[in-house]
Amino acid sequence: MRLPSRNPHFAGLAFMNKLTLVFCICSFIACGQDAVHSSTLTVSGGGLPYADGAFAPQNGGPVFGGKYEYRFFRYLAAEVGTDVSLPAGVSFGELSVIPPGQNLSGSTGASSAPTGCASVIPPGQNFIILASNGTAGCGLVSGRSRVTLATFGFKGILPLAAGRVELFAGLGGAYGWNSVGGRFDSVYGQGSAGARFAVDRNQRFWVGTTLRGFTNFTRPQQAWLPWTVDLGFRSGQK
């Protein structure tokens, strides 16, 4: 799976391209295994070491998530969940009046720029011109945007140390809602890799870390790389 980015040298996204091979190998091994049928609920928190937003690369921000994993076989599981990312850098909405003291981005060089827009912007400020349904307006650019991802996919799992440690890699998809605006809502592809270990003898409680990569493969291009610490509870057959 190729995860495009405006930063082609970013090693984290390049690493995610190798997950397809890992996933296929794990899935092939799983075909000959006995059923396990366990469930794991996980809550996660972390940050965005890289975020490529709707307009330009954005700064990092916090990430929160929750996942449900169902284990079919010893080496294969399905997973669904939600991730909420709060990247800093760009967030806008159409305004009839731009408040003073805000940071704005853009240019009035286009011939279609509305003449009434520049008149409400304080001296020395930049602004962006937006067009919606044929009507131009001014857009506020400040604070954080919010990206909510409903995720789904499969994970190949490699148990170690009598099942107390697990390495995993996965592939899947997601649908994302972007607070920048409805036209930036999109379907994403995703890849993940991580590790976790059981903190109790019965292997019910787990602690781990996961690196995920999301990209929508369309324009405007968006790519997110959240890295989280995970706390999980497992029930069912081990």
C-alpha positions in Angstrom: 0.0 0.0 0.0 1.4 3.4 -1.0 0.8 6.3 1.3 1.3 9.5 -0.7 2.5 12.7 1.0 3.7 16.1 0.1 6.8 15.1 2.1 8.1 12.1 0.2 11.1 11.7 2.5 9.1 11.1 5.6 10.3 7.8 6.9 7.2 6.9 8.9 4.9 6.9 5.9 7.4 5.0 3.8 7.6 2.3 6.5 3.8 1.8 6.3 4.2 0.7 2.6 5.9 -2.6 3.9 2.9 -3.7 6.0 1.1 -5.3 3.1 3.7 -8.1 2.9 3.7 -8.6 6.7 -0.1 -8.8 6.7 -0.3 -11.4 3.9 2.3 -13.7 5.6 0.4 -13.6 8.9 -2.9 -14.2 7.2 -1.5 -17.2 5.3 -0.2 -18.7 8.6 -3.5 -18.2 10.3 -5.4 -20.5 7.9 -4.0 -23.5 9.5 -4.6 -22.5 13.1 -7.3 -23.4 15.7 -10.0 -20.8 16.4 -9.4 -18.6 19.4 -12.5 -16.4 19.7 -11.3 -13.7 22.2 -12.3 -10.0 22.3 -10.1 -7.1 23.3 -11.3 -3.6 24.1 -8.7 -0.9 23.9 -8.5 2.8 24.7 -5.6 4.9 23.3 -4.0 8.3 23.7 -1.0 9.8 21.9 0.1 12.3 19.4 0.6 13.1 15.7 4.3 13.2 14.8 3.2 14.0 11.2 -0.1 15.4 9.8 -0.6 16.4 6.1 -3.9 18.3 6.1 -6.2 19.6 3.5 -4.1 22.6 2.6 -0.5 22.0 3.8 1.5 19.9 6.4 0.2 20.7 9.8 1.8 20.7 13.3 1.3 17.8 15.7 -1.5 17.5 18.2 -3.2 15.0 20.5 -4.9 11.8 19.4 -7.5 9.7 21.3 -9.1 6.5 20.3 -11.1 3.4 21.1 -11.0 -0.1 19.4 -12.7 -3.4 19.5 -10.8 -6.4 18.3 -12.2 -9.9 17.7 -9.7 -12.7 17.4 -10.7 -15.4 14.9 -7.5 -17.4 15.0 -4.3 -17.3 16.9 -2.6 -15.2 14.2 -5.6 -13.2 12.8 -8.1 -10.7 14.2 -10.6 -8.1 12.9 -10.7 -4.6 14.4 -13.1 -1.7 14.4 -12.9 1.6 16.2 -12.7 5.4 16.3 -9.7 7.8 16.3 -10.0 11.5 17.0 -7.0 13.7 16.0 -6.6 17.4 16.7 -3.8 18.7 14.4 -2.7 22.3 14.8 -2.2 24.7 11.9 -5.3 25.1 9.7 -8.9 25.4 10.5 -11.5 27.6 8.8 -15.1 28.3 8.2 -17.0 30.8 6.1 -17.7 34.1 7.9 -19.8 37.1 7.0 -17.4 39.2 9.2 -13.9 38.4 10.2 -13.2 39.2 13.9 -10.1 41.4 14.6 -7.0 39.8 16.1 -7.3 36.5 14.2 -4.6 34.9 12.0 -5.8 34.6 8.4 -4.2 33.1 5.3 -4.5 33.8 1.6 -4.3 36.5 -1.0 -6.6 39.0 -2.8 -4.7 38.6 -6.0 -7.5 36.6 -7.7 -9.8 38.6 -9.9 -12.8 36.9 -8.2 -11.9 38.2 -4.8 -14.8 40.0 -3.2 -14.3 43.7 -2.6 -16.1 43.6 0.7 -13.8 41.1 2.3 -10.6 43.2 2.5 -12.5 46.1 4.1 -13.2 44.1 7.4 -9.6 42.8 7.8 -7.3 44.8 10.1 -4.1 46.2 8.5 -1.2 43.7 8.3 -3.4 40.6 8.3 -3.6 37.9 5.6 -6.7 36.1 4.6 -8.1 33.4 2.4 -10.8 33.6 -0.3 -13.3 30.8 -0.4 -16.0 29.9 -2.9 -19.1 27.9 -2.0 -21.9 27.3 -4.4 -20.7 30.2 -6.6 -20.6 32.7 -3.7 -17.2 33.9 -2.5 -16.5 34.6 1.2 -13.7 35.0 3.7 -12.4 32.1 5.8 -11.0 32.1 9.3 -7.7 30.2 9.6 -6.6 29.6 13.2 -6.5 27.1 16.1 -6.9 23.3 15.5 -8.9 21.2 13.1 -10.5 18.0 14.2 -10.4 14.7 12.2 -12.7 11.9 13.3 -11.9 8.5 11.8 -14.2 5.4 11.9 -11.7 2.6 11.3 -12.0 -1.0 10.3 -9.5 -3.7 9.2 -7.6 -6.9 9.9 -4.5 -7.6 12.0 -1.9 -10.3 11.7 -0.6 -11.1 15.2 2.6 -12.9 16.3 2.5 -14.2 19.9 5.8 -14.4 21.8 6.9 -15.4 25.3 4.1 -18.0 25.8 1.5 -15.5 24.5 2.4 -12.7 27.0 3.9 -10.5 24.3 2.3 -9.8 20.8 3.6 -8.1 17.7 1.0 -7.1 15.1 0.6 -5.4 11.8 -2.7 -4.6 10.0 -4.4 -3.2 7.0 -7.9 -1.7 6.5 -9.8 1.4 5.8 -11.6 4.3 7.5 -14.1 7.1 6.9 -13.0 10.5 8.1 -15.0 13.6 9.0 -12.9 16.8 8.9 -14.0 19.9 10.8 -12.5 22.0 7.9 -15.7 21.3 5.9 -17.9 18.6 4.4 -16.0 18.5 1.1 -12.9 17.3 3.0 -14.7 14.3 4.5 -13.2 11.2 2.8 -12.6 7.5 2.6 -9.1 6.5 3.8 -6.8 3.5 3.5 -4.9 2.6 6.7 -1.9 0.5 7.8 -0.7 -0.2 11.4 2.1 -1.8 13.3 2.7 -2.2 17.0 3.4 -4.3 20.1 1.8 -5.1 23.4 2.3 -7.2 26.5 0.1 -8.7 29.2 0.5 -7.1 32.7 -1.2 -9.9 34.6 -0.8 -13.7 34.8 -4.2 -14.4 33.2 -3.4 -12.1 30.2 -6.6 -10.0 30.6 -4.9 -6.6 30.9 -2.6 -5.4 28.1 -0.3 -2.3 27.6 1.2 -1.5 24.2 1.9 1.0 21.5 0.6 1.4 17.9 1.7 3.4 14.9 -1.0 4.0 12.3 -0.9 5.6 8.9 -4.0 7.0 7.1 -4.2 8.5 3.6 -7.2 9.3 1.4 -5.4 8.8 -2.0 -7.6 11.7 -3.4 -7.5 15.5 -3.7 -7.3 17.4 -1.5 -4.8 15.0 -0.2 -4.8 14.3 3.6 -2.5 11.9 5.5 -2.3 11.3 9.2 0.3 9.3 11.2 -0.9 8.9 14.9 1.3 7.2 17.4 -0.5 6.0 20.6 -0.1 4.2 23.9 -2.8 1.6 24.3 -4.5 0.1 27.3 -6.6 -3.1 26.7 -8.8 -5.6 28.4 -9.3 -9.1 26.9 -12.0 -11.6 27.5 -12.9 -15.0 26.0 -10.8 -18.0 25.0 -7.0 -17.5 25.2 
